[in-house]
Amino acid sequence: MIRRSIALACAALAFGAAACSSQPPAPSGGPNGARATLVGAGSTFDYPLFSRAFYQYSQLHPGVTVNYQSIGSGGGIQQFTAKTVDFGATDVPMGSKELAAVAGGAAAIVQIPVTLGGVVVSYNVPDAPANLRLDPAVLSNIFLGKIANWNDPAISGLNPGAHLKSLPIAVVHRADGSGTTYIFTSYLSAVSPQWKTVVGVGKTVAWPAASSVGAKGNEGVAGQIRNTPGAIGYIELSYATQNSMPAAALQNASGAFVIASENSVKAAAAAKPSVSAKDFAIVNEPGASAYPIAGYSWVLLYRHYPDAGKQAALYDLFRWLLRDGQQYAASVSYVPLPPNVAAAAQQQLR
């Protein structure tokens, strides 16, 4: 298991407990004195932010316990549809087929963006630069299996002076239904006609490289990369940052090589100021400073809950996350929602 910061470690607990602090919680209850236990499941992309933000919320409202299960976007959608959790989280909004499986269909669901992040390409190559340069052709050919060794001239040509030794490439990908996979394959489909035709976009795809190996969750992919010399894979920025993993500098649509950061992800989002559950992709956006693999993550809520107290608690939790909770994004390598996107999300929540 990869090392996590204390903020990540707290996520395995019910956030209403004061496990991450030596200070006892305030004696007051939740909003308006309410007490509730809220259970959510889904995106591992969101896990570090939810860990930090939900813990902070529990300190403000000790009467409300939030238990989030980091199982992947696909699993989150399944549990949300089955109503075994109160809310879901996914890096790609529910599509028409998924909405049709919900009682009441699309009219019964609210999908709101809650955070913004980058997907980094990380690797384990001894003596390689910390920000190895990769362009769209090389990256797609690696994941297609057409480039199979780190000393390939196509890689060396982008990184003069790197002196990469002969080492087989091991492609690491998500083994579970994943919104992070959806974002990554959306990018590869945008920059590689062959990838778009042969593999396509999805939360799960058939990985063509002979060396491909799957791992569960962002944390599983990160661990597999760290433990496999020659490995390359894709993970949410926070997992790379928290575990000091190298991240490739990717060539963007403007031809610049860009490293994932708060500013470069923010630049990608700025290129598309309006997003919705039907039009949400922000991969390969134009702009010299835009990071090419970025995306929003979404929370799934029902418009009506049988328990009015739980509905009120959910509303207050996510209203807080869209407002005050955004301040915790940068501390775990996410990007606060752009003001216009946050305002639209709050309107949807109302």
Secondary structure, 3 states (H helix, E strand, C coil): CCCCCHHHHHHHCCCCCCCCCCCCCCCCCCHHHCCEEEEEEECCCCHHHHHHHHHHHHHHCCCEEEEEEECCHHHHHHHHHCCCCCEEEECCCCCHHHHHCCCCHHHHEEEEEEEEEEEEEEECCCCCCCCCEECHHHHHHHHHCCCCECCCHHHHHHCCCCCCCCCECEEEEECCCCHHHHHHHHHHHHHCHHHHHHCCCCCCCCCCCCCCEEECHHHHHHHHHHHCCCEEEEEEHHHHHHCCCCCCEEECCCCCEECCCHHHHHHHHHCCCCCECCECCCCCCCCCCCCCCEEEEEEEEECCCCCHHHHHHHHHHHHHHHCHHHHHCHHHCCECCCHHHHHHHHHHHC
